[in-house]
Amino acid sequence: MNSQQSLTKELRDILNIVADLSYNDINSGVFDHRIIAKANNIPQEEVRNYLDQLKSRGLIREDIQPTGASFRLYMITAEGIQELEDQDQK
């Protein structure tokens, strides 16, 4: 990861959810409501905050959405996959 900071458990959990739902495919988007539903009892606003943090670190990206859409589509990045692989090796 470019940042020297390691991920918190919560950020790692959300990153894992995005990875699982997208089958680790950087070209496959995941609807935000699916991520929120799988986040087990984490409040929606908190999940959105974690998604924003992951996006700012370059571990996920937000896909372009149609104007007026009430959803967001997130995709894992190659860096996000690498971060998960690096942590699995520790």
Phi and psi in degrees as a GROMACS rama.xvg file:
@    title "Ramachandran Plot"
@    xaxis  label "Phi"
@    yaxis  label "Psi"
@TYPE xy
-64.3781  -40.2507  ASN-2
-74.2703  144.46  SER-3
-76.2203  -14.7267  GLN-4
-77.8131  137.442  GLN-5
-84.7245  161.787  SER-6
-78.2537  143.433  LEU-7
-72.5881  165.263  THR-8
-57.4501  -41.9898  LYS-9
-64.6567  -43.8835  GLU-10
-63.925  -42.2977  LEU-11
-61.9719  -41.7473  ARG-12
-60.0699  -45.2975  ASP-13
-67.4084  -40.6426  ILE-14
-61.8157  -41.3918  LEU-15
-62.2386  -38.58  ASN-16
-62.9927  -46.776  ILE-17
-60.7056  -43.3149  VAL-18
-62.3637  -46.1227  ALA-19
-62.9795  -47.3253  ASP-20
-68.9234  -25.5989  LEU-21
-97.229  2.55033  SER-22
55.8008  35.3767  TYR-23
56.7281  29.8086  ASN-24
-103.966  116.2  ASP-25
-68.1607  -10.6294  ILE-26
-101.061  1.88102  ASN-27
-106.584  122.064  SER-28
-90.3544  153.657  GLY-29
-126.56  128.252  VAL-30
-66.4883  141.003  PHE-31
-57.9606  -36.8406  ASP-32
-66.4924  -27.1995  HIS-33
-71.8317  -38.5407  ARG-34
-64.8472  -46.4104  ILE-35
-61.0654  -43.5546  ILE-36
-63.1242  -35.0914  ALA-37
-84.4  -8.20944  LYS-38
-80.3938  10.8469  ALA-39
38.7088  86.5382  ASN-40
69.716  9.58786  ASN-41
-87.1041  127.144  ILE-42
-56.6512  145.353  PRO-43
-52.5987  -46.0905  GLN-44
-64.7359  -34.1914  GLU-45
-68.0595  -41.7466  GLU-46
-61.3272  -44.82  VAL-47
-61.0837  -38.1583  ARG-48
-62.8798  -44.1362  ASN-49
-63.6756  -40.5282  TYR-50
-61.1437  -41.7635  LEU-51
-62.8554  -40.5779  ASP-52
-64.9428  -42.2909  GLN-53
-64.9091  -38.8553  LEU-54
-63.9836  -42.8543  LYS-55
-66.4234  -24.3835  SER-56
-88.2229  -3.99137  ARG-57
80.1775  14.6892  GLY-58
-88.8932  -21.3585  LEU-59
-138.457  164.745  ILE-60
-136.094  156.574  ARG-61
-97.8977  126.708  GLU-62
-78.5816  157.907  ASP-63
-66.1012  135.716  ILE-64
-119.703  154.257  GLN-65
-61.3219  149.172  PRO-66
-58.2096  134.162  THR-67
80.6322  3.01801  GLY-68
-66.6105  143.63  ALA-69
-98.7948  17.2749  SER-70
-133.016  166.675  PHE-71
-125.065  148.027  ARG-72
-118.167  123.658  LEU-73
-113.737  147.35  TYR-74
-131.726  139.6  MET-75
-74.6859  148.991  ILE-76
-101.193  167.738  THR-77
-59.1304  -35.8487  ALA-78
-65.7734  -37.2589  GLU-79
-64.5367  -43.2358  GLY-80
-63.0517  -43.4637  ILE-81
-61.6292  -41.464  GLN-82
-59.1797  -44.3894  GLU-83
-66.135  -40.6067  LEU-84
-65.3556  -41.4512  GLU-85
-60.9053  -42.7326  ASP-86
-70.7696  -32.4819  GLN-87
-66.3107  -26.5803  ASP-88
-82.5199  -12.5209  GLN-89
